[in-house]
Amino acid sequence: MNASSTETIDQVSNAPVGEYLTFVLGSEEYGIEILKVQEIRGYDAVTKIANTPDFIKGVINLRGTIVPIVDLRVRFNLGKVEYNEFTVVIILNLSGRIVGIVVDGVSDVITLQASQVRAVPDLVSTIDTKYLVGLGTVDDRMLILVNIESLMNSQEMALIDSVSA
């Protein structure tokens, strides 16, 4: 291992190593910590709420809990959004707040080791790099690892409350 690869690993040593649910948005594959996922559902109609940003599709009633639904494709400006039989909603439990995210499809659950996570290069991206924990590599696949809690807690989203410990 050379110095530059050690430096790369050190840069993302705070990236959680473990299991990630992988999903597709457009032509890219993303990953979020599996421990944040409550369930995966097919996309159903949502109740629209007036005066919400475009990326908030509305809300659903999930067993008595009102859940806001965010379309990550709209949020990340990934072009035309089409709903089909592969479109799913990932229900997340983030600091006790339930939120749903719409994605093009769910791939699988993978386990990443520290050696498989790299720092995100500074480049123009549809996602602010502060919401990314790194890039995961599995065989010939590259996964964009999203800190979904930070993204949902961002000022423009404000879907979950900051939890002070």
C-alpha positions in Angstrom: 0.0 0.0 0.0 1.5 3.3 -1.0 1.2 6.6 0.8 -1.5 8.0 -1.4 -3.8 5.1 -0.9 -3.3 5.3 2.8 -4.1 9.0 2.7 -7.3 8.2 0.7 -8.4 5.7 3.3 -7.6 8.1 6.1 -9.7 10.8 4.5 -12.8 8.6 4.7 -12.0 6.8 7.9 -15.2 8.4 9.3 -17.2 6.8 6.6 -19.3 4.0 8.0 -18.1 0.6 7.1 -20.8 -2.0 6.9 -23.9 -2.9 5.0 -25.5 -0.6 2.4 -28.7 -0.8 0.5 -27.9 0.1 -3.1 -30.3 1.8 -5.4 -30.4 3.3 -8.9 -31.2 6.9 -9.8 -30.8 7.5 -13.5 -27.6 5.8 -14.7 -25.9 6.0 -11.3 -25.9 3.6 -8.4 -26.1 4.9 -4.8 -25.8 3.4 -1.4 -27.3 4.3 2.0 -26.7 2.6 5.4 -29.0 -0.4 5.7 -29.7 0.5 9.3 -31.6 3.6 8.2 -33.9 1.6 6.1 -37.3 0.5 7.6 -38.9 -1.0 4.5 -39.1 -0.9 0.7 -42.5 -0.4 -1.0 -43.8 -0.1 -4.5 -44.6 3.5 -5.5 -48.2 4.4 -4.8 -50.2 7.6 -5.2 -49.3 10.3 -2.7 -51.4 13.1 -1.3 -50.0 16.4 -2.6 -49.4 19.2 -0.2 -49.6 22.8 -1.4 -46.6 25.1 -1.4 -44.0 22.3 -1.0 -40.8 22.1 -3.2 -41.1 20.0 -6.4 -39.0 17.2 -4.9 -41.5 16.6 -2.1 -44.1 14.5 -3.9 -46.6 14.6 -1.0 -47.4 12.4 1.9 -48.7 8.8 2.5 -50.4 7.3 5.4 -48.2 4.4 6.5 -50.1 2.4 9.2 -51.3 5.6 10.9 -48.0 7.6 10.4 -48.0 10.5 7.9 -44.8 10.1 5.9 -43.4 12.8 3.6 -42.2 11.3 0.2 -39.1 12.9 -1.5 -38.3 12.1 -5.1 -34.5 12.0 -5.1 -34.5 12.1 -8.9 -36.2 15.5 -8.8 -34.0 16.7 -5.8 -30.8 15.8 -7.7 -32.0 17.3 -11.0 -31.6 14.0 -12.9 -33.8 14.9 -15.8 -37.2 13.6 -16.8 -38.9 11.5 -14.1 -40.8 8.5 -15.1 -42.7 6.2 -12.8 -42.8 2.5 -13.8 -43.0 -0.9 -12.3 -39.5 -0.7 -10.9 -40.0 2.7 -9.2 -39.9 2.1 -5.4 -40.1 4.0 -2.2 -37.5 3.3 0.5 -39.0 4.1 3.9 -36.3 5.4 6.2 -36.2 5.9 9.9 -33.9 8.9 10.6 -33.6 9.9 14.2 -37.1 8.6 14.9 -38.6 10.5 11.9 -40.1 8.4 9.1 -39.4 9.7 5.6 -39.8 8.0 2.2 -37.5 8.4 -0.8 -38.5 7.6 -4.4 -35.8 5.8 -6.4 -35.7 4.2 -9.9 -35.0 0.8 -8.4 -33.3 -1.1 -5.6 -30.3 -3.3 -6.4 -29.1 -5.2 -3.4 -27.4 -5.1 0.0 -23.6 -5.0 0.0 -21.0 -5.0 2.7 -18.2 -2.5 2.3 -14.8 -2.7 4.0 -12.7 0.4 4.7 -10.4 -0.5 1.7 -13.4 -0.3 -0.6 -14.4 3.3 0.3 -12.7 6.3 -1.3 -13.0 10.0 -0.8 -15.3 11.9 -3.1 -13.2 14.0 -5.5 -14.0 17.7 -5.7 -15.9 18.1 -8.9 -19.2 19.5 -10.1 -21.9 17.2 -8.9 -25.7 17.2 -8.7 -25.3 16.4 -5.0 -23.4 18.7 -2.7 -20.4 16.6 -1.6 -21.1 17.4 2.1 -24.0 14.9 1.8 -21.7 12.1 0.5 -19.6 9.8 2.7 -17.5 8.5 -0.1 -17.4 6.3 -3.2 -17.7 2.6 -2.7 -16.1 0.1 -5.1 -17.3 -3.5 -5.5 -15.7 -5.4 -8.4 -16.4 -3.2 -11.4 -19.2 -1.2 -9.7 -18.9 2.3 -8.3 -21.4 3.4 -5.6 -22.1 6.9 -4.5 -22.5 6.6 -0.7 -25.0 9.2 0.5 -25.3 10.4 4.1 -29.1 10.3 3.9 -29.6 11.8 7.4 -27.5 14.9 6.6 -29.3 15.3 3.2 -32.8 15.0 4.8 -31.7 17.4 7.6 -30.3 20.0 5.1 -31.8 23.5 5.2 -33.6 23.1 1.9 -35.1 19.7 3.0 -35.6 20.3 6.7 -37.5 17.0 6.9 -35.9 15.7 10.1 -35.0 17.6 13.3 -31.4 17.9 14.4 -30.9 15.6 17.3 -28.7 17.0 20.1 -27.1 14.3 22.1 
